Amino acid sequence: MEGVSEEEGCDEMKRLEGKVALVTGARRGIGAGISRVLAEHGATVVLTDISEGVHETAVEIRERGFRVDSYRMDVTNGDEVGEVVRKVLAKHEKVDILVNNAGIYPRQRLVEMSEEFLQNMFDINVFGMFRCAKAVLPLMMERRYGKIVNVSSVTGPMVGTPAGGQTAYASTKAAVHGFTVALALEVAQYGINVNCVYPGYIVSPSAYRTRGSATDEDAEEAMREFGLRIPMCRQGTPEDVGNAVLYLASDESGYVTGTGIVIDGGNILQEEFLGPYEPR
């Protein structure tokens, strides 16, 4: 930027300076990407996950010079959620931003599905979101400020998948959409914004390795080839999702509530697939 030093330019980018953000399911993937983006833009980010590996992710972000904390937290355990939120409030005195990202996505066809499978999916993907929002809302309402961003998916609210096995997952992500709309109206008078993001295909090298790709190079090639099925010629990155969450978590979205952003490279716009596409 002409006439602005690199340091001043970085400061100018810190849209969340002074904010405290709590992100669930932050060990890896979309949750880690969201955490990195929020931290880069000045927030103190509290990473939570059921896996102890969340502490390693926090160390990686902290080593880049950003402010992060981390806690192991199981979103299916209301007492544990409440305890972590109390610890965050004791240390930071507030939670400005909650990102409900924790979720699972195993596939199973309905005719083969046990009630335990369905209940577990809802307990994590839906009730976990309820528990976390309920824990942070009282202080947000008292302060008359807060940003809640829920991670849904294009699968469920907008599209299905020909691969099948997604009835449980799609139902939970449609529930995230309904929760977002209803809660947004419930707390709008308290100055709290509740919104949603709808990711499409987001890169996951580990997922491709489990499909038989033996090396990182094979996984990268498989992802590149799959990306050519998408109009933007690539799969999304966790940081692509993070950038959308950044907007919804910032004061720039102060007049936006009960809505969502699709992050899928234009994939759901296709009535029929005419690819593979090539960058132009």
C-alpha positions in Angstrom: 0.0 0.0 0.0 1.5 3.3 -1.1 2.6 5.6 1.7 1.9 3.0 4.4 4.5 0.9 6.1 4.2 -2.9 6.3 3.6 -2.7 10.0 0.9 0.0 9.6 -0.7 -2.1 6.9 -0.8 -5.1 9.2 -2.4 -3.1 12.0 -5.0 -1.8 9.6 -6.0 -5.4 8.9 -6.7 -6.2 12.5 -10.5 -5.9 12.4 -11.0 -7.9 15.6 -8.5 -6.2 17.9 -9.6 -6.4 21.5 -12.2 -9.1 20.8 -12.3 -12.6 22.4 -13.5 -15.4 20.2 -14.3 -19.0 21.2 -14.2 -21.6 18.4 -15.4 -25.2 18.9 -14.0 -28.1 16.9 -10.8 -26.2 16.4 -8.1 -28.9 16.4 -7.9 -29.1 12.6 -9.7 -28.5 9.3 -12.3 -25.7 9.1 -12.1 -25.0 12.9 -8.3 -24.5 12.8 -8.6 -22.4 9.7 -11.2 -20.1 11.3 -9.1 -19.8 14.4 -6.0 -18.8 12.3 -7.9 -16.1 10.4 -9.5 -14.6 13.5 -6.2 -14.6 15.4 -4.5 -12.9 12.4 -7.0 -10.2 12.5 -6.4 -9.3 16.2 -8.7 -11.5 18.2 -7.7 -13.5 21.2 -8.9 -16.9 20.1 -9.9 -19.7 22.5 -9.6 -23.0 20.7 -11.7 -25.9 22.0 -12.0 -29.5 20.9 -12.7 -32.9 22.3 -9.2 -33.9 21.3 -6.1 -33.0 23.3 -4.5 -32.2 20.0 -6.2 -28.8 20.1 -3.3 -27.7 22.3 -0.8 -28.4 19.5 -2.9 -26.4 17.1 -2.9 -23.5 19.6 0.9 -23.7 20.0 1.3 -23.5 16.2 -0.8 -20.3 16.0 0.9 -18.8 19.1 4.3 -19.4 17.6 3.3 -17.1 14.8 2.8 -14.3 17.3 -0.9 -14.4 17.9 -3.0 -14.6 21.1 -4.6 -17.9 21.7 -5.7 -20.2 24.5 -6.9 -23.8 24.3 -9.1 -26.1 26.3 -10.3 -29.7 25.8 -14.1 -29.5 25.6 -16.7 -32.0 24.8 -19.8 -30.2 23.4 -22.0 -33.1 24.4 -21.3 -32.4 28.0 -23.1 -29.3 29.3 -21.2 -29.2 32.5 -17.9 -29.2 30.6 -19.0 -26.5 28.3 -20.1 -24.3 31.2 -16.9 -24.9 33.0 -14.8 -23.9 30.0 -16.9 -20.7 29.4 -16.4 -19.8 33.1 -12.7 -20.2 32.8 -12.6 -18.0 29.7 -14.7 -15.3 31.5 -12.5 -15.5 34.5 -9.4 -14.8 32.4 -10.8 -12.5 29.7 -14.0 -11.2 31.3 -16.0 -11.6 28.1 -16.7 -13.7 25.0 -17.4 -11.4 22.0 -17.6 -14.1 19.4 -18.8 -17.7 19.4 -18.1 -19.9 16.4 -20.1 -23.2 16.6 -18.0 -25.4 14.4 -17.8 -28.7 16.2 -19.4 -31.5 14.2 -19.1 -35.0 12.7 -20.0 -36.3 9.3 -20.0 -40.1 9.2 -22.2 -41.6 6.4 -24.8 -44.3 6.9 -27.9 -45.2 4.8 -31.2 -44.7 6.6 -32.3 -48.3 6.3 -29.1 -49.4 8.1 -29.0 -46.6 10.7 -29.4 -47.2 14.4 -31.1 -44.7 16.7 -27.8 -44.4 18.6 -26.0 -43.3 15.3 -28.7 -40.6 14.7 -28.8 -39.4 18.3 -25.0 -39.1 18.5 -25.0 -37.0 15.3 -27.6 -34.7 16.7 -26.0 -34.5 20.1 -22.8 -33.2 18.6 -23.9 -31.2 15.5 -27.0 -29.6 17.0 -27.3 -29.9 20.8 -23.6 -29.0 21.1 -24.4 -25.7 19.4 -27.4 -25.2 21.7 -25.2 -25.8 24.8 -22.4 -23.4 23.7 -24.8 -20.6 22.7 -26.7 -20.9 26.0 -23.5 -20.7 27.9 -22.3 -17.4 26.4 -25.6 -15.7 25.8 -26.3 -14.3 29.3 -23.2 -12.1 29.3 -23.7 -11.1 25.7 -27.2 -10.0 26.5 -26.0 -8.1 29.5 -23.3 -6.4 27.5 -25.7 -5.9 24.5 -23.1 -7.2 22.2 -22.1 -10.5 20.6 -21.5 -12.4 17.4 -22.5 -16.0 17.0 -21.5 -17.8 13.8 -22.8 -21.3 13.2 -21.2 -23.6 10.7 -23.8 -25.4 8.7 -23.2 -26.9 5.2 -24.7 -26.7 1.7 -25.7 -30.4 2.3 -29.1 -30.3 4.0 -30.3 -26.8 3.7 -29.6 -26.5 -0.1 -28.4 -29.7 -1.7 -28.2 -33.5 -1.3 -25.5 -35.9 -2.4 -25.9 -38.7 -5.0 -23.4 -40.7 -2.9 -26.1 -41.3 -0.3 -25.8 -41.9 3.4 -26.2 -38.3 4.4 -29.8 -38.2 5.8 -28.6 -37.8 9.4 -25.8 -35.3 8.6 -28.1 -33.2 6.2 -30.8 -33.1 8.8 -28.4 -31.8 11.5 -27.1 -29.1 9.1 -30.6 -28.0 8.2 -31.3 -27.8 11.9 -28.3 -25.4 12.3 -29.9 -23.2 9.7 -33.2 -23.2 11.6 -31.5 -22.5 14.9 -29.6 -19.6 13.4 -32.8 -17.9 12.0 -34.8 -18.4 15.2 -32.1 -17.3 17.6 -31.2 -14.3 15.5 -34.7 -13.0 16.0 -34.8 -13.9 19.7 -31.7 -11.8 20.5 -31.6 -9.1 17.9 -33.0 -6.5 20.4 -29.9 -7.2 22.6 -27.5 -6.1 19.8 -26.4 -9.7 19.1 -25.9 -11.0 15.6 -26.4 -14.6 14.8 -25.4 -15.9 11.4 -24.3 -19.0 9.5 -21.8 -20.2 6.9 -22.5 -22.9 4.4 -19.3 -24.6 3.3 -19.2 -26.8 0.2 -16.2 -29.0 -0.6 -13.3 -28.0 1.5 -9.8 -29.5 1.1 -8.9 -32.4 3.4 -5.7 -34.3 2.5 -6.4 -36.8 5.3 -9.7 -37.7 3.8 -8.1 -38.4 0.4 -5.4 -40.5 2.0 -8.1 -42.7 3.5 -9.6 -43.3 0.1 -6.5 -45.1 -1.0 -4.1 -42.3 -1.9 -0.9 -43.4 -0.3 1.1 -40.1 -0.3 0.6 -36.4 0.2 1.4 -35.9 -3.5 -1.3 -38.4 -4.5 -3.8 -36.7 -2.2 -2.9 -33.2 -3.6 -3.4 -34.5 -7.2 -6.7 -36.1 -6.3 -8.0 -32.9 -4.7 -6.8 -30.9 -7.8 -8.7 -33.2 -10.1 -11.8 -33.1 -8.0 -11.6 -29.3 -7.9 -12.0 -29.1 -11.6 -15.6 -30.3 -11.1 -16.3 -26.9 -9.3 -16.8 -23.7 -11.4 -14.0 -21.9 -9.5 -11.7 -24.8 -10.5 -10.7 -25.7 -7.0 -11.9 -26.9 -3.6 -12.1 -24.4 -0.8 -9.6 -24.0 2.0 -10.3 -23.7 5.7 -9.2 -20.2 5.4 -11.8 -19.5 2.8 -14.4 -20.4 5.4 -12.4 -18.3 8.0 -12.6 -15.2 5.9 -16.4 -15.4 5.7 -16.6 -16.0 9.4 -14.3 -13.0 9.9 -16.8 -10.7 8.2 -19.7 -12.1 10.3 -17.6 -11.8 13.5 -16.6 -8.2 12.8 -18.5 -5.0 13.4 -18.7 -4.6 9.6 -21.7 -7.1 9.8 -23.5 -5.1 12.4 -26.7 -4.9 10.4 -26.6 -8.5 9.2 -28.4 -11.2 11.2 -30.3 -14.4 10.6 -28.6 -15.0 7.3 -25.7 -17.0 5.9 -22.9 -17.1 3.3 -22.4 -20.0 0.9 -18.7 -20.9 0.5 -18.6 -23.4 -2.3 -16.9 -21.9 -5.4 -20.2 -21.8 -7.3 -20.8 -25.5 -7.0 -24.5 -25.5 -6.1 -25.2 -23.1 -9.0 -24.9 -26.0 -11.5 -28.1 -27.5 -12.8 -25.9 -30.1 -14.5 -22.2 -30.7 -14.4 -20.5 -29.5 -17.6 -16.9 -29.8 -16.5 -14.2 -30.6 -16.0 -13.5 -26.9 -15.8 -10.1 -25.3 -16.5 -8.8 -22.0 -15.1 -9.0 -19.2 -17.7 
